C-alpha cells in the first residue's frame, strides 16, 4: 500500500477511483467511454449540471452567485480574476504570501493593472501570514491566497475588506467551512481537493460580471462561461466528471464540516510529532501552519539518507519538500486517511529511537 503525501495532483477516495475507472470503459451505460462521449450529450450535460449544483450544496453558496468550470488552472485564474475585476482605478491590493500570490501579482500587471503589495512575508521566506493588514479602500479589489502549498502556511482567519475580495483557494477549498458571501470571486484548480487536473472551479458573484473597464478576450471573460453554463467550448470532461463523483462522496460522508474535523485531527497528529520529536522541526510560524501542507526539516541533516530510506520502505511517497524550503512536505488533502498520517508519524518515532 502507498501513502500519498504528494502536493498534487491530489489523492482521491478509492470509491471515486473505482467509479471513474468504470466510466472509462462504459459511461452511464451508454456503451461509450467518458473519454469519448460528446460533451453535448444529455448524459454529460447532466454531469455538468450536477457538478455545479454539488459545489453549491457543499459550500452553501448563496443566491446571487454562479459556479463555472474553466480550463487553464489557477495560473490562468490569476489573469482571469484580474481582468474581470478591473474597474476605474485599475489598482489592486495583494497580500504576498509566496510563489502563487507572487505570480498573481505578476498577472495583474500583465492585465494592465497596478498591483499594490499591501503586506508580504517574503522577509522570512514566507514562513508566516501577515497580520492586521489594512486593505485600502481606493483599489478595485483585494486578492490573497488562502493556503500556500510550497511554504506550508494558511490563513486561519480571512482579512476584512471594504472592497471586493478575490481568493485563490486552490489547495484548501472543500477542506474547511467558508462563508462564500464574503468573496466576489473564488477560484481553485481542481487537482488538490476536487478532482483530476484539467478543470478550474470559479465561484463568482453575479454582480461583478460584465463590468470590467478593460477589454477582455471572450474566453477570459467569466460572463462567457456563466452564460454558457461552462459549455462555451469543450470542457475538461473527465476532470469535471470525477469532480462530480468526488463531491457526491464528500456530501455522503458528512460534507465539509466532517472533512474539516478530519483534517484538523490529521494536522494535530503530525504537528504534535514534529514538536515533540527532537529529530524534526517545523518551518512555519505555529499559528499559521497549514492543515493541507505540512513543512518540516531534520535537526541533523547527517541522518537524511537514513530517514529517506525509512519512509520509502514504509510505502510513503511524495514527501520531499519543495526546493524553496527544502526538507519535507507532507500534503494531507481531504482523501488522505489519518492511518497514512499515523504511518509517517510511526516512522518519525522509530527514526528518533534510532538516532536521537
C-alpha positions, 0 to 999 in steps of 0.5 A: 500500500502507498501513502500519498503525501504528494502536493498534487495532483491530489489523492482521491477516495478509492470509491471515486477511483473505482467509479471513474475507472468504470466510466472509462470503459462504459459511461452511464451505460451508454456503451461509450467511454467518458473519454469519448462521449460528446460533451453535448450529450444529455448524459454529460450535460447532466454531469455538468449540471450536477457538478455545479449544483454539488459545489453549491450544496457543499459550500452553501453558496448563496443566491446571487452567485454562479459556479463555472468550470474553466480550463487553464488552472489557477495560473490562468485564474490569476489573469482571469480574476484580474481582468474581470475585476478591473474597474476605474482605478485599475489598482489592486491590493495583494497580500504576498504570501509566496510563489502563487500570490507572487505570480498573481501579482505578476498577472495583474500587471500583465492585465494592465493593472497596478498591483499594490503589495499591501503586506508580504512575508517574503522577509522570512521566506514566507514562513508566516501570514501577515497580520492586521493588514489594512486593505485600502479602500481606493483599489478595485479589489483585494486578492490573497491566497488562502493556503500556500502549498510550497511554504506550508502556511494558511490563513486561519482567519480571512482579512476584512475588506471594504472592497471586493475580495478575490481568493485563490483557494486552490489547495484548501477549498472543500477542506474547511467551512467558508462563508462564500458571501464574503468573496466576489470571486473564488477560484481553485484548480481542481487537482488538490481537493476536487478532482483530476487536473484539467478543470478550474472551479470559479465561484463568482458573484453575479454582480461583478460580471460584465463590468470590467473597464478593460477589454477582455478576450471572450474566453477570459471573460467569466460572463462567457462561461456563466452564460454558457453554463461552462459549455462555451467550448469543450470542457475538461470532461473527465476532470469535471466528471470525477469532480462530480463523483468526488463531491457526491462522496464528500456530501455522503460522508458528512460534507465539509464540516466532517472533512474539516474535523478530519483534517484538523485531527490529521494536522494535530497528529503530525504537528504534535510529532514534529514538536515533540520529536527532537529529530524534526522541526517545523518551518512555519510560524505555529499559528499559521501552519497549514492543515493541507501542507505540512513543512518540516526539516531534520535537526541533523541533516547527517541522518537524511539518507537514513530517514529517506530510506525509512519512509520509502520502505514504509510505502510513503511517497511524495514527501520531499519538500519543495526546493524553496524550503527544502526538507519535507512536505507532507500534503494531507488533502481531504482523501488522505486517511489519518492511518497514512498520517499515523504511518509517517508519524510511526516512522518519525518515532522509530527514526528518533529511537534510532538516532536521537 
